[in-house]
Amino acid sequence: MKTFPLLMVAAVALLTGCATADFTPYVGEQQRWPIAKGAFVTTINSYDGPGRSGTGQQYTLPVYFGPPNRPYVVLGSVDVDTPVGRLFEASEQATTLKPAVRAAGQHGADAIIMIAQDVETRGYSTMAFAQGQSTTNFNASAYGNSIYGHANTTGNAWGSSFSMPNRQGKARVLAIKFI
């Protein structure tokens, strides 16, 4: 059972990772950006943890999957690159959008508009492990000047491996502020 903790550490290392969210500010004159009478909207929560660079701030922003229904200005765009398929994440969409919400919230956005989102496979990770065991029994008897012996060796081994895809989520969103 000594291999179980090692497997858990390896699995956690594979199923977690760091996300990058690059904010690019919009420079230039604001336009009459498109609006719509209605839109599909969801809300995403993202916590900027108190770690090395975190602020400890909670960001909750609406995510529009089309133009919103009121006027706005564009603050900038956010490009996200993050591993997906991690433990304890509700969906690939939430995994990809959380870093975008955090970056947009840090720049004062009221909402984000989804421009593009995709998940791609970037290779595979394979884990393998094996265990073996053998037992040898030796019996000997002496009769006069002769020795009679018998050796019996038994062994068994088992092993297993599994592969899983390394999936990477990408998203591009606009960070907006309502006017």
N, CA and C atoms as a LAMMPS dump frame, in Angstrom:
ITEM: TIMESTEP
0
ITEM: NUMBER OF ATOMS
537
ITEM: BOX BOUNDS ff ff ff
-5.0000000000000000e+02 5.0000000000000000e+02
-5.0000000000000000e+02 5.0000000000000000e+02
-5.0000000000000000e+02 5.0000000000000000e+02
ITEM: ATOMS id mol type element x y z
1 1 1 N 0.807 -1.203 0
2 1 2 C 0 0 0
3 1 3 C 0.848 1.265 0
4 2 1 N 2.145 1.116 -0.026
5 2 2 C 3.005 2.301 -0.039
6 2 3 C 2.929 3.047 -1.358
7 3 1 N 2.485 2.379 -2.403
8 3 2 C 2.398 3.048 -3.7
9 3 3 C 1.177 3.952 -3.804
10 4 1 N 0.143 3.728 -2.968
11 4 2 C -1.079 4.523 -3.076
12 4 3 C -0.841 6.009 -2.825
13 5 1 N -0.14 6.421 -1.736
14 5 2 C 0.11 7.858 -1.55
15 5 3 C 0.914 8.462 -2.702
16 6 1 N 1.857 7.717 -3.224
17 6 2 C 2.649 8.212 -4.355
18 6 3 C 1.775 8.421 -5.586
19 7 1 N 0.837 7.5 -5.817
20 7 2 C -0.089 7.645 -6.943
21 7 3 C -0.974 8.87 -6.759
22 8 1 N -1.435 9.106 -5.548
23 8 2 C -2.292 10.262 -5.298
24 8 3 C -1.541 11.562 -5.556
25 9 1 N -0.288 11.638 -5.123
26 9 2 C 0.509 12.844 -5.365
27 9 3 C 0.698 13.06 -6.861
28 10 1 N 0.993 11.993 -7.589
29 10 2 C 1.178 12.11 -9.038
30 10 3 C -0.119 12.523 -9.728
31 11 1 N -1.251 11.964 -9.299
32 11 2 C -2.535 12.306 -9.915
33 11 3 C -2.891 13.762 -9.649
34 12 1 N -2.669 14.237 -8.433
35 12 2 C -2.966 15.635 -8.125
36 12 3 C -2.079 16.556 -8.949
37 13 1 N -0.817 16.195 -9.103
38 13 2 C 0.092 17.024 -9.907
39 13 3 C -0.365 17.1 -11.356
40 14 1 N -0.9 16.003 -11.88
41 14 2 C -1.358 16.004 -13.266
42 14 3 C -2.682 16.737 -13.449
43 15 1 N -3.538 16.681 -12.445
44 15 2 C -4.879 17.225 -12.597
45 15 3 C -5.01 18.675 -12.156
46 16 1 N -3.946 19.264 -11.71
47 16 2 C -3.979 20.675 -11.337
48 16 3 C -2.96 21.41 -12.181
49 17 1 N -3.051 22.685 -12.203
50 17 2 C -2.104 23.451 -12.988
51 17 3 C -2.37 24.927 -12.844
52 18 1 N -1.575 25.69 -13.502
53 18 2 C -1.687 27.141 -13.412
54 18 3 C -2.356 27.691 -14.662
55 19 1 N -3.115 28.744 -14.459
56 19 2 C -3.775 29.422 -15.571
57 19 3 C -3.07 30.745 -15.826
58 20 1 N -3.05 31.15 -17.077
59 20 2 C -2.565 32.484 -17.407
60 20 3 C -3.722 33.278 -17.993
61 21 1 N -3.81 34.518 -17.57
62 21 2 C -4.846 35.416 -18.078
63 21 3 C -4.156 36.741 -18.385
64 22 1 N -3.999 37.031 -19.654
65 22 2 C -3.302 38.245 -20.091
66 22 3 C -4.316 39.319 -20.463
67 23 1 N -4.239 40.456 -19.778
68 23 2 C -5.124 41.585 -20.037
69 23 3 C -4.428 42.549 -20.99
70 24 1 N -5.122 42.927 -22.067
71 24 2 C -4.617 43.915 -23.024
72 24 3 C -5.593 45.083 -23.026
73 25 1 N -5.15 46.274 -22.598
74 25 2 C -6.084 47.408 -22.529
75 25 3 C -6.493 47.893 -23.913
76 26 1 N -7.723 48.384 -24.002
77 26 2 C -8.204 48.991 -25.235
78 26 3 C -7.69 50.424 -25.259
79 27 1 N -7.069 50.815 -26.366
80 27 2 C -6.522 52.16 -26.533
81 27 3 C -7.214 52.787 -27.734
82 28 1 N -7.702 53.994 -27.562
83 28 2 C -8.359 54.679 -28.668
84 28 3 C -9.714 55.194 -28.245
85 29 1 N -10.39 55.767 -29.211
86 29 2 C -11.697 56.353 -28.949
87 29 3 C -12.737 55.245 -28.773
88 30 1 N -13.562 55.408 -27.754
89 30 2 C -14.642 54.439 -27.545
90 30 3 C -15.678 54.611 -28.651
91 31 1 N -16.275 53.514 -29.044
92 31 2 C -17.245 53.512 -30.13
93 31 3 C -18.639 53.276 -29.568
94 32 1 N -19.601 53.293 -30.436
95 32 2 C -20.938 52.826 -30.062
96 32 3 C -20.93 51.314 -30.245
97 33 1 N -20.532 50.637 -29.206
98 33 2 C -20.41 49.194 -29.276
99 33 3 C -21.787 48.571 -29.433
100 34 1 N -21.884 47.421 -30.093
101 34 2 C -23.2 46.809 -30.34
102 34 3 C -23.895 46.402 -29.046
103 35 1 N -25.213 46.602 -29.032
104 35 2 C -26.05 46.12 -27.938
105 35 3 C -27.162 45.272 -28.548
106 36 1 N -27.823 44.501 -27.721
107 36 2 C -28.91 43.632 -28.187
108 36 3 C -30.099 43.782 -27.247
109 37 1 N -31.253 43.325 -27.691
110 37 2 C -32.444 43.386 -26.849
111 37 3 C -32.414 42.33 -25.758
112 38 1 N -31.634 41.304 -25.968
113 38 2 C -31.504 40.227 -24.987
114 38 3 C -30.221 39.468 -25.238
115 39 1 N -29.791 38.722 -24.242
116 39 2 C -28.544 37.962 -24.388
117 39 3 C -28.557 36.769 -23.442
118 40 1 N -27.753 35.773 -23.743
119 40 2 C -27.529 34.663 -22.823
120 40 3 C -26.462 35.108 -21.834
121 41 1 N -26.742 34.934 -20.547
122 41 2 C -25.84 35.416 -19.505
123 41 3 C -25.707 34.36 -18.416
124 42 1 N -24.502 34.2 -17.91
125 42 2 C -24.255 33.385 -16.722
126 42 3 C -23.377 34.191 -15.788
127 43 1 N -23.294 33.784 -14.554
128 43 2 C -22.455 34.473 -13.578
129 43 3 C -21.359 33.529 -13.125
130 44 1 N -20.122 34.022 -13.099
131 44 2 C -18.965 33.232 -12.684
132 44 3 C -18.32 33.907 -11.475
133 45 1 N -18.016 33.105 -10.452
134 45 2 C -17.288 33.576 -9.274
135 45 3 C -15.839 33.16 -9.391
136 46 1 N -14.93 34.032 -9.036
137 46 2 C -13.512 33.709 -9.05
138 46 3 C -12.853 34.347 -7.842
139 47 1 N -12.102 33.55 -7.102
140 47 2 C -11.433 34.02 -5.9
141 47 3 C -9.952 34.193 -6.195
142 48 1 N -9.429 35.381 -5.922
143 48 2 C -8.007 35.661 -6.085
144 48 3 C -7.353 35.393 -4.739
145 49 1 N -6.947 34.142 -4.536
146 49 2 C -6.469 33.671 -3.238
147 49 3 C -5.378 34.521 -2.606
148 50 1 N -5.202 34.37 -1.287
149 50 2 C -4.242 35.192 -0.558
150 50 3 C -2.809 34.692 -0.686
151 51 1 N -2.507 33.924 -1.7
152 51 2 C -1.163 33.389 -1.903
153 51 3 C -0.146 34.467 -2.208
154 52 1 N 0.912 34.086 -2.872
155 52 2 C 2.04 34.973 -3.123
156 52 3 C 1.633 36.263 -3.821
157 53 1 N 0.808 36.177 -4.848
158 53 2 C 0.417 37.392 -5.573
159 53 3 C -1.072 37.691 -5.47
160 54 1 N -1.805 36.919 -4.697
161 54 2 C -3.253 37.105 -4.605
162 54 3 C -3.632 38.265 -3.706
163 55 1 N -4.808 38.793 -3.958
164 55 2 C -5.309 39.931 -3.18
165 55 3 C -6.328 39.489 -2.142
166 56 1 N -6.792 38.26 -2.214
167 56 2 C -7.831 37.8 -1.313
168 56 3 C -9.208 38.31 -1.704
169 57 1 N -9.342 38.848 -2.896
170 57 2 C -10.585 39.458 -3.368
171 57 3 C -11.44 38.432 -4.11
172 58 1 N -12.757 38.517 -3.893
173 58 2 C -13.725 37.683 -4.605
174 58 3 C -14.314 38.493 -5.755
175 59 1 N -14.276 37.944 -6.969
176 59 2 C -14.845 38.619 -8.138
177 59 3 C -16.03 37.807 -8.642
178 60 1 N -17.152 38.466 -8.848
179 60 2 C -18.347 37.849 -9.414
180 60 3 C -18.823 38.752 -10.541
181 61 1 N -18.733 38.25 -11.769
182 61 2 C -19.111 39.051 -12.935
183 61 3 C -20.076 38.277 -13.819
184 62 1 N -21.01 38.998 -14.455
185 62 2 C -21.826 38.339 -15.479
186 62 3 C -20.994 38.111 -16.74
187 63 1 N -21.236 36.984 -17.375
188 63 2 C -20.572 36.634 -18.638
189 63 3 C -21.638 36.633 -19.716
190 64 1 N -21.478 37.502 -20.701
191 64 2 C -22.43 37.615 -21.812
192 64 3 C -21.913 36.793 -22.988
193 65 1 N -22.812 36.03 -23.597
194 65 2 C -22.465 35.234 -24.772
195 65 3 C -23.029 35.908 -26.02
196 66 1 N -22.866 37.187 -26.08
197 66 2 C -23.336 38.047 -27.157
198 66 3 C -23.362 39.463 -26.614
199 67 1 N -23.75 40.434 -27.419
200 67 2 C -23.783 41.815 -26.934
201 67 3 C -24.774 41.968 -25.777
202 68 1 N -24.415 42.758 -24.756
203 68 2 C -25.35 42.988 -23.651
204 68 3 C -26.511 43.888 -24.076
205 69 1 N -27.453 44.089 -23.184
206 69 2 C -28.659 44.844 -23.519
207 69 3 C -28.594 46.306 -23.08
208 70 1 N -27.405 46.812 -22.774
209 70 2 C -27.262 48.226 -22.41
210 70 3 C -25.898 48.741 -22.838
211 71 1 N -25.712 50.048 -22.947
212 71 2 C -24.449 50.615 -23.441
213 71 3 C -23.275 50.342 -22.489
214 72 1 N -22.095 50.285 -23.083
215 72 2 C -20.892 49.966 -22.316
216 72 3 C -19.669 50.534 -23.023
217 73 1 N -18.565 50.555 -22.298
218 73 2 C -17.264 50.874 -22.882
219 73 3 C -16.384 49.643 -22.713
220 74 1 N -15.445 49.486 -23.633
221 74 2 C -14.532 48.347 -23.59
222 74 3 C -13.27 48.775 -22.85
223 75 1 N -12.939 48.042 -21.805
224 75 2 C -11.719 48.302 -21.041
225 75 3 C -10.518 47.6 -21.665
226 76 1 N -10.746 46.419 -22.229
227 76 2 C -9.666 45.658 -22.835
228 76 3 C -10.103 44.235 -23.104
229 77 1 N -9.16 43.431 -23.567
230 77 2 C -9.452 42.01 -23.811
231 77 3 C -8.6 41.162 -22.867
232 78 1 N -9.093 39.968 -22.587
233 78 2 C -8.387 39.018 -21.729
234 78 3 C -8.239 37.716 -22.506
235 79 1 N -7.008 37.24 -22.612
236 79 2 C -6.717 35.944 -23.229
237 79 3 C -6.349 34.964 -22.124
238 80 1 N -7.043 33.824 -22.089
239 80 2 C -6.849 32.827 -21.039
240 80 3 C -6.304 31.546 -21.643
241 81 1 N -5.359 30.942 -20.941
242 81 2 C -4.803 29.639 -21.299
243 81 3 C -4.7 28.859 -19.991
244 82 1 N -5.48 27.786 -19.845
245 82 2 C -5.536 27.068 -18.568
246 82 3 C -5.784 25.576 -18.776
247 83 1 N -5.24 24.728 -17.905
248 83 2 C -5.572 23.303 -17.973
249 83 3 C -7.031 23.092 -17.593
250 84 1 N -7.69 22.151 -18.238
251 84 2 C -9.073 21.804 -17.876
252 84 3 C -9.126 20.347 -17.461
253 85 1 N -10.237 19.978 -16.871
254 85 2 C -10.376 18.607 -16.39
255 85 3 C -9.795 18.442 -15.005
256 86 1 N -9.642 19.55 -14.273
257 86 2 C -9.091 19.477 -12.934
258 86 3 C -10.16 19.003 -11.949
259 87 1 N -9.701 18.525 -10.821
260 87 2 C -10.624 18.098 -9.784
261 87 3 C -11.393 19.293 -9.231
262 88 1 N -12.605 19.058 -8.812
263 88 2 C -13.44 20.026 -8.11
264 88 3 C -13.849 21.221 -8.96
265 89 1 N -13.822 21.122 -10.259
266 89 2 C -14.322 22.188 -11.13
267 89 3 C -15.649 21.735 -11.721
268 90 1 N -16.588 22.661 -11.764
269 90 2 C -17.936 22.321 -12.224
270 90 3 C -17.968 21.948 -13.7
271 91 1 N -17.248 22.682 -14.551
272 91 2 C -17.284 22.422 -15.984
273 91 3 C -16.037 23.001 -16.642
274 92 1 N -15.828 22.602 -17.886
275 92 2 C -14.707 23.17 -18.646
276 92 3 C -14.907 24.663 -18.857
277 93 1 N -16.157 25.064 -19.051
278 93 2 C -16.455 26.469 -19.269
279 93 3 C -16.083 27.294 -18.035
280 94 1 N -16.47 26.828 -16.858
281 94 2 C -16.145 27.553 -15.623
282 94 3 C -14.639 27.589 -15.403
283 95 1 N -13.955 26.479 -15.677
284 95 2 C -12.503 26.429 -15.51
285 95 3 C -11.817 27.458 -16.387
286 96 1 N -12.294 27.625 -17.607
287 96 2 C -11.675 28.556 -18.542
288 96 3 C -12.045 30 -18.236
289 97 1 N -13.247 30.236 -17.743
290 97 2 C -13.701 31.613 -17.532
291 97 3 C -13.29 32.216 -16.191
292 98 1 N -13.013 31.401 -15.187
293 98 2 C -12.633 31.953 -13.884
294 98 3 C -11.411 32.872 -13.961
295 99 1 N -10.327 32.482 -14.644
296 99 2 C -9.195 33.408 -14.742
297 99 3 C -9.545 34.693 -15.497
298 100 1 N -10.45 34.596 -16.481
299 100 2 C -10.87 35.788 -17.225
300 100 3 C -11.656 36.733 -16.316
301 101 1 N -12.543 36.181 -15.489
302 101 2 C -13.313 36.993 -14.55
303 101 3 C -12.377 37.677 -13.56
304 102 1 N -11.394 36.939 -13.058
305 102 2 C -10.441 37.507 -12.106
306 102 3 C -9.655 38.656 -12.727
307 103 1 N -9.115 38.455 -13.937
308 103 2 C -8.326 39.505 -14.602
309 103 3 C -9.193 40.714 -14.935
310 104 1 N -10.407 40.495 -15.429
311 104 2 C -11.298 41.61 -15.762
312 104 3 C -11.706 42.362 -14.499
313 105 1 N -12.012 41.642 -13.424
314 105 2 C -12.384 42.274 -12.167
315 105 3 C -11.258 43.124 -11.597
316 106 1 N -10.025 42.657 -11.745
317 106 2 C -8.876 43.424 -11.259
318 106 3 C -8.711 44.735 -12.013
319 107 1 N -9.258 44.821 -13.218
320 107 2 C -9.154 46.044 -14.021
321 107 3 C -10.451 46.859 -14.006
322 108 1 N -11.345 46.559 -13.063
323 108 2 C -12.54 47.369 -12.869
324 108 3 C -13.719 47.051 -13.757
325 109 1 N -13.752 45.89 -14.369
326 109 2 C -14.853 45.542 -15.272
327 109 3 C -16.141 45.251 -14.503
328 110 1 N -17.272 45.565 -15.138
329 110 2 C -18.595 45.216 -14.606
330 110 3 C -19.076 43.882 -15.154
331 111 1 N -18.545 43.47 -16.308
332 111 2 C -18.976 42.237 -16.963
333 111 3 C -17.928 41.865 -18.009
334 112 1 N -18.082 40.666 -18.579
335 112 2 C -17.249 40.269 -19.71
336 112 3 C -18.146 39.741 -20.823
337 113 1 N -17.668 39.893 -22.046
338 113 2 C -18.362 39.362 -23.227
339 113 3 C -17.479 38.272 -23.818
340 114 1 N -18.047 37.072 -23.966
341 114 2 C -17.302 35.958 -24.549
342 114 3 C -17.11 36.179 -26.045
343 115 1 N -15.869 36.141 -26.488
344 115 2 C -15.554 36.251 -27.91
345 115 3 C -15.287 34.861 -28.495
346 116 1 N -14.445 34.075 -27.811
347 116 2 C -14.114 32.725 -28.28
348 116 3 C -13.72 31.867 -27.094
349 117 1 N -14.033 30.56 -27.2
350 117 2 C -13.655 29.607 -26.16
351 117 3 C -13.5 28.244 -26.802
352 118 1 N -12.447 27.515 -26.395
353 118 2 C -12.194 26.209 -26.982
354 118 3 C -11.381 25.369 -26.004
355 119 1 N -11.439 24.064 -26.169
356 119 2 C -10.623 23.133 -25.407
357 119 3 C -9.902 22.251 -26.412
358 120 1 N -8.596 22.106 -26.232
359 120 2 C -7.816 21.273 -27.146
360 120 3 C -7.005 20.261 -26.349
361 121 1 N -6.666 19.157 -26.989
362 121 2 C -5.83 18.132 -26.371
363 121 3 C -4.393 18.367 -26.795
364 122 1 N -3.51 18.454 -25.799
365 122 2 C -2.083 18.673 -26.055
366 122 3 C -1.291 17.482 -25.534
367 123 1 N -1.431 16.364 -26.183
368 123 2 C -0.682 15.174 -25.784
369 123 3 C -1.396 14.4 -24.69
370 124 1 N -0.695 13.385 -24.18
371 124 2 C -1.248 12.502 -23.164
372 124 3 C -0.208 12.26 -22.082
373 125 1 N -0.673 12.021 -20.876
374 125 2 C 0.191 11.636 -19.762
375 125 3 C -0.136 10.196 -19.413
376 126 1 N 0.908 9.39 -19.232
377 126 2 C 0.736 7.985 -18.904
378 126 3 C 1.426 7.692 -17.58
379 127 1 N 0.726 6.974 -16.731
380 127 2 C 1.298 6.532 -15.46
381 127 3 C 1.27 5.011 -15.458
382 128 1 N 2.358 4.409 -14.993
383 128 2 C 2.434 2.958 -14.912
384 128 3 C 3.053 2.567 -13.573
385 129 1 N 2.623 1.445 -13.043
386 129 2 C 3.198 0.947 -11.81
387 129 3 C 3.078 -0.574 -11.805
388 130 1 N 3.974 -1.222 -11.053
389 130 2 C 3.988 -2.682 -10.992
390 130 3 C 4.493 -3.116 -9.627
391 131 1 N 4.157 -4.358 -9.274
392 131 2 C 4.623 -4.927 -8.021
393 131 3 C 4.866 -6.408 -8.26
394 132 1 N 5.932 -6.919 -7.705
395 132 2 C 6.252 -8.338 -7.86
396 132 3 C 6.634 -8.952 -6.52
397 133 1 N 6.514 -10.286 -6.445
398 133 2 C 6.816 -10.984 -5.209
399 133 3 C 7.222 -12.407 -5.57
400 134 1 N 8.197 -12.932 -4.867
401 134 2 C 8.548 -14.338 -5.075
402 134 3 C 8.881 -14.971 -3.73
403 135 1 N 8.669 -16.294 -3.649
404 135 2 C 8.937 -17.067 -2.436
405 135 3 C 9.644 -18.349 -2.846
406 136 1 N 10.716 -18.664 -2.128
407 136 2 C 11.441 -19.911 -2.395
408 136 3 C 11.468 -20.735 -1.115
409 137 1 N 11.065 -22.008 -1.234
410 137 2 C 11.138 -22.957 -0.114
411 137 3 C 12.155 -24.032 -0.48
412 138 1 N 13.037 -24.344 0.457
413 138 2 C 14.05 -25.374 0.221
414 138 3 C 14.004 -26.358 1.373
415 139 1 N 13.821 -27.618 1.039
416 139 2 C 13.814 -28.68 2.042
417 139 3 C 14.94 -29.646 1.705
418 140 1 N 15.685 -30.057 2.72
419 140 2 C 16.772 -31.016 2.498
420 140 3 C 16.771 -32.051 3.614
421 141 1 N 17.137 -33.242 3.244
422 141 2 C 17.257 -34.337 4.217
423 141 3 C 18.562 -35.07 3.951
424 142 1 N 19.211 -35.465 4.994
425 142 2 C 20.475 -36.22 4.847
426 142 3 C 20.219 -37.668 5.234
427 143 1 N 20.646 -38.608 4.362
428 143 2 C 20.563 -40.037 4.608
429 143 3 C 21.932 -40.619 4.359
430 144 1 N 22.638 -40.895 5.387
431 144 2 C 23.972 -41.463 5.223
432 144 3 C 24.876 -40.451 4.564
433 145 1 N 25.468 -40.871 3.431
434 145 2 C 26.369 -39.991 2.701
435 145 3 C 25.64 -39.167 1.637
436 146 1 N 24.338 -39.193 1.581
437 146 2 C 23.583 -38.499 0.535
438 146 3 C 22.678 -37.418 1.145
439 147 1 N 22.49 -36.406 0.339
440 147 2 C 21.56 -35.347 0.723
441 147 3 C 20.511 -35.266 -0.378
442 148 1 N 19.286 -35.308 0.044
443 148 2 C 18.183 -35.181 -0.879
444 148 3 C 17.504 -33.828 -0.611
445 149 1 N 17.321 -33.056 -1.674
446 149 2 C 16.723 -31.741 -1.472
447 149 3 C 15.652 -31.436 -2.512
448 150 1 N 14.866 -30.499 -2.15
449 150 2 C 13.79 -30.08 -3.046
450 150 3 C 13.609 -28.567 -2.876
451 151 1 N 13.592 -27.83 -3.96
452 151 2 C 13.36 -26.383 -3.912
453 151 3 C 12.094 -26.06 -4.702
454 152 1 N 11.319 -25.176 -4.166
455 152 2 C 10.079 -24.772 -4.822
456 152 3 C 10.023 -23.235 -4.813
457 153 1 N 9.969 -22.651 -5.969
458 153 2 C 9.902 -21.193 -6.071
459 153 3 C 8.587 -20.805 -6.734
460 154 1 N 7.893 -19.898 -6.113
461 154 2 C 6.667 -19.367 -6.698
462 154 3 C 6.805 -17.847 -6.782
463 155 1 N 6.19 -17.289 -7.749
464 155 2 C 6.247 -15.842 -7.906
465 155 3 C 4.974 -15.314 -8.528
466 156 1 N 4.716 -14.051 -8.274
467 156 2 C 3.594 -13.41 -8.936
468 156 3 C 3.939 -11.932 -9.114
469 157 1 N 3.325 -11.362 -10.084
470 157 2 C 3.536 -9.942 -10.357
471 157 3 C 2.264 -9.386 -10.976
472 158 1 N 2.064 -8.113 -10.772
473 158 2 C 0.942 -7.432 -11.399
474 158 3 C 1.357 -6.009 -11.692
475 159 1 N 0.696 -5.445 -12.623
476 159 2 C 0.999 -4.064 -12.978
477 159 3 C -0.195 -3.442 -13.677
478 160 1 N -0.128 -2.152 -13.791
479 160 2 C -1.222 -1.431 -14.433
480 160 3 C -0.692 -0.11 -14.956
481 161 1 N -1.396 0.431 -15.891
482 161 2 C -1.053 1.762 -16.389
483 161 3 C -2.326 2.407 -16.92
484 162 1 N -2.298 3.723 -16.979
485 162 2 C -3.41 4.434 -17.588
486 162 3 C -2.884 5.703 -18.234
487 163 1 N -3.589 6.129 -19.242
488 163 2 C -3.252 7.353 -19.949
489 163 3 C -4.432 8.302 -19.883
490 164 1 N -4.131 9.583 -19.819
491 164 2 C -5.197 10.576 -19.85
492 164 3 C -4.73 11.76 -20.67
493 165 1 N -5.665 12.429 -21.323
494 165 2 C -5.284 13.547 -22.179
495 165 3 C -4.904 14.778 -21.354
496 166 1 N -3.959 15.534 -21.858
497 166 2 C -3.63 16.839 -21.294
498 166 3 C -4.469 17.851 -22.055
499 167 1 N -5.516 18.333 -21.417
500 167 2 C -6.462 19.219 -22.091
501 167 3 C -6.202 20.656 -21.669
502 168 1 N -6.208 21.533 -22.632
503 168 2 C -5.923 22.948 -22.407
504 168 3 C -7.106 23.772 -22.888
505 169 1 N -7.599 24.638 -21.999
506 169 2 C -8.699 25.523 -22.348
507 169 3 C -8.178 26.893 -22.744
508 170 1 N -8.818 27.473 -23.734
509 170 2 C -8.458 28.814 -24.199
510 170 3 C -9.734 29.639 -24.287
511 171 1 N -9.589 30.911 -23.969
512 171 2 C -10.736 31.808 -24.089
513 171 3 C -10.23 33.21 -24.379
514 172 1 N -11.041 33.96 -25.098
515 172 2 C -10.804 35.386 -25.315
516 172 3 C -12.106 36.091 -24.992
517 173 1 N -12.019 37.081 -24.097
518 173 2 C -13.204 37.84 -23.68
519 173 3 C -12.889 39.319 -23.713
520 174 1 N -13.947 40.115 -23.768
521 174 2 C -13.812 41.571 -23.627
522 174 3 C -14.232 41.955 -22.222
523 175 1 N -13.41 42.763 -21.568
524 175 2 C -13.759 43.317 -20.259
525 175 3 C -14.483 44.641 -20.514
526 176 1 N -15.713 44.78 -19.953
527 176 2 C -16.507 45.967 -20.243
528 176 3 C -16.955 46.652 -18.953
529 177 1 N -17.295 47.923 -19.068
530 177 2 C -17.862 48.698 -17.974
531 177 3 C -19.124 49.364 -18.512
532 178 1 N -20.226 49.191 -17.788
533 178 2 C -21.501 49.773 -18.236
534 178 3 C -21.514 51.282 -17.988
535 179 1 N -22.147 51.999 -18.935
536 179 2 C -22.249 53.467 -18.79
537 179 3 C -23.7 53.875 -18.571
